[in-house]
Amino acid sequence: MKKKLIYILLATAVLSSCKKDILDTKPLDKYSNLTLWSSKADANAALTGCYSGWEIGDNVIYDDCMSDNGIDQFPWEGYETFASGLATPSDPGVNKYSYTTIQRCNWFLDNVDKVPASSLDNTLKTRMKSEARFLRAYKYAVLSQVYGDVPLTLHNLTADEANAITRSPKTQIVDFVLQELSSIAPSLPVSYSGSDIGRITRGAALALKARVELFNAKYTDCIATSQQLMTGPFNYSLFPDYEGIFRPQNSNNQEVILDVQYLQNDNAEWVLGAALPNSYGGWSSMAPTQSLVDAYETKNGQTIQQDGSYNVLQPYTNRDPRLDATVIHPGLSYMGAYFDPLSANSSDLVGNNNASPTGYNFKKYLANIDDYNNTAYGTDVWNTGGSIIVIRYAEVLLGYAEAKIEAGQIDASVYNAINQVRQRPTVNMPAVTATLYPDQASLRTLIRRERRAELAGEGLRWYDIQRWKIGTQALSGDVKGSLKGAVNAANGALTLTPNSNFVAGNRTFDSKNYLWPIPQKEIDINHALKQNPGY
């Protein structure tokens, strides 16, 4: 996919009139519809247009700022408006209410049969249709998860139709998504090679299906779908180096099931620069919280509340290795120096322009910023190639374990799935056993903590807060950062002051926030749309 730039350029041209709402009823002019569908190349160009923007790395990297994992210090970016419980229809903070990809896919599916069979054989055409149906299903899965009831349209609409369309029940949207994913999976290949790497695979369809089933408490179905991914013909496995999963030279490794692919200069990603510390030219837009740091176990496999050896004034010592791989924290050796957001002479001092407001920065994708400096993966962190992961195999294993726990089907496979994730070679956390976690309640606590530690910074935490209904606990009160103190520049040693956490903000949560407000501009266009309760 990265190399199909000619298709991207053509697709951009023919789809340039697409807007970001459901009233985008005419994505192409008459000339395009009459002439585009004459060859396989035309169909490829149109399908590549469907891929454009189906998901963006910004969502993956930024979305944890809507949760207790992170905070975005810049109000104009909108994430803290939502996270603080201040979202309104006129100012929702974050807006995922877009039908652009859906309308592009509808247009493709409505027209691709016009391509002569002599140019596009039926097997390839069926696969291409399945790719478009996946992209459409993905967008509907996101829309229904954050907004609940949303309009369901499977064909391009006239202006009159768009102005009158109403919201379909979430259950109908979810059923449609799951039926689509089941239907298309057999038509998709297990893998691709060459320039086709990055297209939708059979595994991606099943992994999204398992995620949607888990998010909608269809636990028995999630178990069955996950089991398919855990056996042949699939060969997914955990990448041995946790930190290395996210480095660009390891893109498309055996753990990656679905990702967004980028190509420097032509289809580049910029968001990594926004995450980077100020001292390296970044903005610190996404800052991890003390709540996230505290969620990681000690190396003994206990929480910091349980482990008597935990020292609150040396809080990063003897912790789950995923903490150091996920969070740049005070005293961490990073890029040849010890990270220092505490000292007055440091450009990363909390309170400085573009410095983290919590004393923490996210490290995923940024383990070594030289990966992107005049290499095959970027000119710098503001112009990068590589990929941003949307679904990986560790999520499947943890989803399987959670579904088994919630379904009351606790057996050895639950502990095995969790331990595969915990005992990745570079993580090597103590195994969990039935002796330590003997029942549903204790396992539920464990799996929720494990998901948070494993998947932090990957855009999934808000969805977990939503479906577990823990918003009041997770999104209320002060957003705390690290303790104040000093970092020894020579060796990274910490001298911290007790009970002195930085406070980056304050949040409130209301039950209405489990769904997002329908943007007022959409209701102004289509009065048949009704607002979500409480807004």
N, C-alpha and C positions, 0 to 999 in steps of 0.2 A: 504493500500500500504506500509506503513512503516514496517509492520511486515513480509512482504514476502521476507525475506532476502535470503532464499534458492533459490528463483526465481532470485533475483538480482545476486547472485553468479553464477548461471548457465547461466543467460543471458549475464553476463560479459564475461564468458568463451567463449561462442559461438559467441559473437559479438566482441571479442577483436581485430580482424583484421580490424575493420572499421576505415577508415581514415576520414579526415575533408574536403574532396573536392569531387566533382562530379565524379572524376575518381576512386573512391572507388567502383569498379565494382564487387568485389567478397568478400562480407562480411563474407561468410562462406565457409568452405572447403567442398569437395564432401561428406566426411563422415557425416558431420553435416546435410546436406540437405537430405541425404538418410535415416538417422536414427532419426532425431529430432522430426519429425511430427507424432509421434505414439500415443500421449495421450493428454488429457486436460492439464496435468501438463507441457508438452512440449510447448504447445501453450501459456500457462500463462507465462512461462519463457521467451519465445521469445517476447511477448508483453511487459513484464516488461523491457526488453532490449530497446524497443522503448521509454519507458518513461524515461530511463536514460539520463539525459542531455537535455531533450526537451526544458527546460528553466532552467536558473540558477539564484539563488538569487543575484549573483554578478551583473547581468544585471539590475535587478530592482533597486538595491541600488546604483550602480555606474552611471547609465545612465543619471541621472540629471546633472552630471558633464560635459556633452556635451552641456548643456543649460545655460541660465542665472540664473538658480537656484543654481548652484554649480560649484566648481572648484576642480580639483584633482592636488595636489601640486607635485606629483611624475611623472616626464616626462616619465619614463620607463613604466608606466602603460598605456600610450597612449591616455588617454582621452583629455588631454589638447592639444595634437597635433591636434586632430580633432576640438575641440572647438575653437582653435585659428586660424582656417582656414589654417593650414599648412599641412593638409593631402595630401598625394600623393599616386599613385598606389603602389610604392615601400614601403612607410611608411604610411599606412592609419590611423595609430593611433589605431583605434578600428576596429575590423573585425567581422562581422556577416555573412560572406559568407561561410556558412557551409551546406553541404548536408548530414551530418552524420545521423541525425534523419530521414530525408526524405528517405535515402537509407535503413535504418533499417525498416521503415514502409513499403516501397515498397516490401522488401524481405518478411516481415510478410504477407502482403496481397497477394503476389504471391504464398505463400506456405501453408497458414493455412487451405485451403480446403482439404489438404492431410490428415488431422487428421480424423480418422474414426468417423462416426456419432455416433457409439456406445459409444465413449468416450467424444465427444463434441457435445452437441445438437445444433440444428440450431439457436435457440433463443440466446443462449449464444455466439455462434460463430458470429452472426450478431452484437451483442453488442461489442464484442472484435474488430471486423473489424471497427466498428464506432469509437472506441477509437483511433485506429491507424490512421484512416483517419483524425480525428481531429488533432492529433499531427502533421501529415504531413501538413495539411492546416494551422496550426499555424505558422509553419516554413516558408511556402510560403508567408503568410501574412507579416511576418517580412522582408523577403528577398525583396519582391516587394515594400515595403514601403521605405526601405533605399536605394535600388539599382535601383529601377524602373524595367526595363526589365531584366528578369533572365531566365535561362533554365527551362523548365517545363518537368519533367520526372516522369512517374507514374509506371515505372518498373525498375528493376536493368538493368544497361547497360553493354554491352561489352566494352572492351577498345577502339575498333574502333568507336563505337557509341559515347562514351564519348568524344573522341578526336575531333569529328565533330559537336557536338551539339551546337546550336546557342541560343541566347537569345529570349525568347518569349515576346511579348508586355505586359507591365504591365496590361493593360486592360484585357488581356486573363487570366493572373494569378489571378487577383482579381475576375473575373467572376467564375473561377474554384473554388476558395476558398469559395465564397458565395454559389455556387451550392452544394459543398460538405457539408457545414455546414447545409444547408437546408435539404439535403437528410438524413444526419445521426441523426439529432436531435430527431426524433420520436423513434429511436432505442435505445436511451440512457435513463437511469433512471433519475428521478428527483433528487434522492438522493441515497446514499449508507449507509451501516452500518458496524460496526466492522472494520476488517482489509482492507476492500475495500474502506474506506473513503480516498479520494485523487484521485480516478479515475475520468475520465472525465464524467461530467453529461450533461443532456439536457440543463440545464441553462448555462453551460460553452460554449456549442456550440452556443447558441443564443446570449450570451453576446459578444463572439468574433465576431460573425456576425454583431452585432450592432456597435462594435468598427470599424470594417473594413468598414462598410457602412458610418459611420461618417467621417472616415479619407479620404474616397474617394468621399465625397460630394454627397452621395446617401441618401439625407435627408429624403425623403418620406419613403424609405425602412427602414431606421434607426428608424424612429418613430414607424412603425408597429412592428418591431422586439422588440424594447424596451417595447412597450405596452404588448407584450406577457410575458415578464419577470416581469411586474408590476401587473400581475393578476394570478389567479390559473391556473395550479396546483402548481405554485411556491409560496413560503412563504418567500421570501427575505425581509429583513427590515434592517434599520440602527441600528448598535450596539449602545446602549445609550452612551457609554463612548468613545469619539474620541481617546484619548490616549490609551485606553485599547484594541482597535481593533488589535493593533500590538503586544500585549504581548502574550507570548507563551501559557499561560494557557487559552487564549481565541481563540486559533486556531480553525478553522472550525466554527466560530460563524455565526449567521444568515445573516451577511453582505457579507461574503466571497463566491464568485462564482467560482473562479479558483485560485489555489495556487500551489507552489512547496513545497513538504513535505520533511522534513529532520529528521534523526534519529541520535542522538549523537553517536559517535564512529564509527558506520558502514556506515552511509550516512549523515555525519555531514556538517554543514555550518560554514564557518570561517569568512565570510565577515563582520559580526557585529563588530569584533575586529578592522577591518580596519577603521571603522567609528568612533570609540570611541575616546574621548579626550586622550591626552598624559598622563595626571595625573592618568588615570585609565588603563594604559597599552596599549592604542590604538595608531593608526597611523594618525588619522585625515585625511585619504585619501580623503574623500568627505566632502568638506567644503561649507556650505551655503554661499550665497552672500548677500551683503546689498540690492541688487536689489530684492531678494526674500523677505527679511525682510520688505522692504518698500511696498511690494505688499499687505500685510495684512491690512485690514481696522482697524479703531479704534472701540471701543465698541459701538460707536454711529452709526455704519453702514456707515461711510464715509471714503473716502481715507484720507491718512495723508495730502494730498494737500488741501482737502476740509474742514477738521475739524480744526477750529480755536483753539481748546483746545489742539491740539497735540503739545508736547514739544520736539523739536529735541534733547535736551540734556537729556531727560528722555524717550527715544524712545520706550521702551518696556512696558510702563505704559498704562493701559486702551486700550489694543489692542485685536483684535480677539483672543479668547483663543486657537485657532489652532496654533498660533505662538509659544506659550510656549510649546505646545505639539509636535511641529515639530522641533524646533531649540533650542539648548543649547546656550544661549547668555550670555554676561557679566551680572553678578549679579543674574542670575537665581539660585534658590535653587535646587541643583541637588545632589542626593546621600548624603545628610546630610551636604553639604557645598555650598558656593556660588561660582559659576563658575567664574574664574578670568583669562582671557587671556591678561590682561592689565598691571599687576604689575610685576616689575622686578624680584621679588623673587618667581614668580609662574612658575611651570613646564609647564603650558599651555600658557605662554607668546608667543604672535605671534613672530615668528622667531626662537623659540626653535625647536630642533629636534623633529619631530612627533607632534608638536603643529599645530593647525589650522592656515593657512595663513590669514584667514579673521576674526579670533576671534569668529567664530561660528562653531558648530558641529551639525550634524543631530541627532535627538532624537528618531525618529520612530524606533521601535523595541528595543530601549535602555532606555525606561522610568525608568526601575529599573534593573540594571545589575545583581542584586542578583537573578533575575529570572533564570539565567543560571549558577550560581555558585553551583555546586554539587547538582543539582536538577534533576527532571525527564526530564528537557529540556536542560541540558548541564552540562559539567564539568566546563566550563568557557565560555567567549564570543567567544573563538576561536574554540570551539567544541560544537555546539549547535544543538538541535532538533527544534521542532516547525515547522513553515512554513513561507514562504515569499509570500505575496499576489500578484497575477498577475492581477486579475480583481475583483472588489467589487461593491456592489450595488450602492454606491454613484456615481460611474462613470457612471452607467446606467442611473440614474436620471439626471445627468448633461448632458450626451450625448443626452438624450431625449429632454431636454430643449433646448440645442443648435440646434438640428436638427429642432425643431419646429420654433425657431427664424429664422434660415437661410431659412427655407421653407416659411416664411411669414405666419405661422399658429399660431399667437400669441393669446393665450387664457388663461383662469384661470389655466389650467393644467401646463403651463410653470412656473408661479409664485409658484404654489404648489410644483412642483418638486424641484425648487431651494430652497424654504423655508424648505422643509424637511431636506435638507442637512445643511442649515444654522442654523436651530433650533433644531438640535440634542441636547439632554438635557445638555451635558457638553460644548456645544458651545454657543447655545442660542443667536445668533446674531439677530439684528432687522430684521423683515420680510421685504422683498422687495414687492413693490406694483406697480400697473399700474400708480399710481400718480407719484411715484419716477422714474419709468422706463417705459415710455409710448410707446416707439417705438422700431423698430428693432435696430437702431444704439445704443441707450442707453443700451438695453438688451444685445447686442453683447459685449459691453465693460464689462458689469457686468458678463456675463457667462464666459468670458475669465479670468477675475480676480478670479472668484469663482473656476474654475478648478485649477488655479495655487495654491490657498490657500489650497484647499481640498486635492489635489493629489501630493503636493510637496514631493520630495524624493521617489517617487514611479515609476520613470523611464519613465514618459509619456511626460514631458515638451518638449523635443526635437521634438517629433512628432507634438505637437501643433504649435511650431515655424515653422516647415516645412509646415504644411498644411495652416496655416494662413499667410504664407509668410511675417513673421516679423523678419527675420534673421538680416537684417541691423540694426534694432533698438535694438534687443535683444543681439546680439553677436558681437558688435563693441565697441571699447573703453576699458577703464580701468575696471578691475574686482575689485570692491571695497568691503572692509570689514567694520567692526564696526569702530566707532570713537575711538580714543585713549583716555586714561584717567586712572582712578583708580577705583577699586572695594573695598568697605569696607568689610573686611573679617568677621566682627561681624554681619552685617545686610544686606549685599549685595547692599548697597546704591552706586549709581554711581556718579562719578565726571568726566564728559566728556569734551573734548576740541572741540570747534566748528570747522567744516571744516577740520578735521584731519584724515579722513578715511584711514585705511590701504589699500594699493593697492597690490593685490595678483597676478596680471598679466595684460596683454593687449591682446585684440583680434581684429581680422579683419574678415569680412565676405564677401564672393563673392557668387553670385547667383548659381554658380556651386555646392556650398556646400549643396544645398537642396537635392542632391543625393550624395551618397558616391562613392568613386572610387572603381572600381572592382580591387581587389588585383592583382598586376602584376604577382604574381606566378601562378594565375589561367589562365591568358592570355598566359603565357609562356608554360603552359601545353596544352592549347587548343587555337590555333591561330584563331579559328572561333569566339571566343568571342570578342566583340568590347567594347572599353572603353567608359565610360560616358563622355558627353561633358565637355570640359574645363580641363580635366585631362590628 
